[in-house]
Amino acid sequence: GNSVTQMEGPVTLSEEAFLTINCTYTATGYPSLFWYVQYPGEGLQLLLKATKADDKGSNKGFEATYRKETTSFHLEKGSVQVSDSAVYFCALSEYNFNKFYFGSGTKLNVKP
Amino acid sequence: SQTIHQWPATLVQPVGSPLSLECTVEGTSNPNLYWYRQAAGRGLQLLFYSVGIGQISSEVPQNLSASRPQDRQFILSSKKLLLSDSGFYLCAWNRDPPGELFFGEGSRLTVL
């Protein structure tokens, strides 16, 4: 079946540090991959997405590349800010988009 | 533009009491609708999804039920709440394609 595994947190970084949050997936077909962000007390917001192998999603300085050979979609940012402190969720969807599978979330704390 | 609203934002209920959470989408027609639960410090659990009026799919057998009385309205209910029903409930919608989920602001339920 389909599943998403992401690194456990919390991840604590200093401002301007490099960020990597690992995400790997298991899928029976050719899923689309997503990263969502959740700020404290709020719902989830789409951060970026990729719909096929080798696609790179990017937004707000964050990037992730759909790697079919390693079944991964790692989230990266070159220089994090305090405002990036949030919980990040990796997710995949089946072709018909009626089901999303989410990872357990990784909490990021960025200190000034 | 499309918007999604859910209410109430916060709810404190005694064990054994009923529950009704409501979600409404505006600016689109025939959306797919979803209810997720997020327990404290944990990931997202899909509870129900609906592809049309009166069509409800349950992902996890439990104390909760869902209904879709109108095209853009999705209701989460319980006749008798349990302590384990406490959590952050998120409503979401999407279309086919592009598939990405759009989330409401969330409803925090505390069962005492």
Chai-1 contact restraints between the chains, C-beta under 6 A:
chainA,res_idxA,chainB,res_idxB,connection_type,confidence,min_distance_angstrom,max_distance_angstrom,comment,restraint_id
A,G43,B,L90,contact,1.0,0.0,6.0,A-B,restraint_1
A,G43,B,F103,contact,1.0,0.0,6.0,A-B,restraint_2
A,G43,B,G104,contact,1.0,0.0,6.0,A-B,restraint_3
A,G43,B,E105,contact,1.0,0.0,6.0,A-B,restraint_4
A,G43,B,G106,contact,1.0,0.0,6.0,A-B,restraint_5
A,L44,B,F103,contact,1.0,0.0,6.0,A-B,restraint_6
A,L46,B,E100,contact,1.0,0.0,6.0,A-B,restraint_7
A,S93,B,G99,contact,1.0,0.0,6.0,A-B,restraint_8
A,F97,B,D96,contact,1.0,0.0,6.0,A-B,restraint_9
A,F97,B,G99,contact,1.0,0.0,6.0,A-B,restraint_10
A,N98,B,N32,contact,1.0,0.0,6.0,A-B,restraint_11
A,F100,B,L101,contact,1.0,0.0,6.0,A-B,restraint_12
A,F102,B,G43,contact,1.0,0.0,6.0,A-B,restraint_13
A,F102,B,L44,contact,1.0,0.0,6.0,A-B,restraint_14
A,S104,B,G43,contact,1.0,0.0,6.0,A-B,restraint_15
A,G105,B,G43,contact,1.0,0.0,6.0,A-B,restraint_16
